[in-house]
């Protein structure tokens, strides 16, 4: 049996992953830990916009952050996030 809270949490998880910019950031993080400046360069999105999207992903526990001096580095929160992204991509490619 799935609780209402679990359904709401799952819906929020998929809502966060449904945004193309946030999903692109998750895809970039499949390669490993990356700083905001490199994510911005690779995505063509401003650093402030990338930081805003990463904040949403961090709140949803899809990414985690680590500060080193003035730089903040992000990585996927755990293997489940990688599995979700890879399985979703596989499903899309099979369609």
Buried (B, 14 or more C-beta within 10 A) or exposed (E): EEEEEEEEEEEEBEEBBEBEBBBBBBBBBEEEBBBBEBBBEBBEBEEEEBBEBBEBBBEBBBBBBEEEEEEBBBBBBEEEBBEBBEEBEEEEEEE
